[in-house]
């Protein structure tokens, strides 16, 4: 067979530079070390700054680099493996759940969320915000959408505001019989609110895990969890608990 058109296309300059930079990270820099500024790096490797930025963005996407607010570009530690559980799993907020509830509000959900929940656009929905921290750094932020009809016994007296209200929503949700879950994962870019919660810059690569929780023959809740792509490696198994793996010799749950 002859050479295909795709095979004849030369390797992009930024891709070759990414390989060279990766080798330099291995041999010259330690984890957490700040890289020289773009001007100096571009001069060192004899490339345009636009080409350098493409290579740096790719290395960030691959988890080799991190862009930190007020610091610059640093060498990233190895990714943490995050096991997101089995197909059945448990309700959010169940025993062993590592997420920390921050607050909750009752208001109509965004149109795309209302469609996913199969509810009217103006139906009130509890939006629970939760965060996940590992070893002192934020690794994920979640928006959990729970239609008011899923937790009809929730009252304002039980859940006045803030984290207390979030915990009350989770408690009432956990009273339902969970019939199953379905989950999807996609690569995205951090929105301004996600970036702030995760201590990243807007546009940083993230992994978005969307989970539908099924009960009573319908979608009782919808979770949209945003993970730092430079930090997390998502794994899927049969265990419902979430585990963080920090390398072959260290494991903490």
Helices and strands as residue ranges (DSSP letters): H 13-28, H 38-45, H 49-61, E 65-68, E 72-75, E 80-83, E 100-108, H 111-117, E 124-134, E 137-147, G 148-151, H 162-173, E 180-189, H 192-197, E 205-215, E 218-228, E 232-235, E 244-245, E 251-252
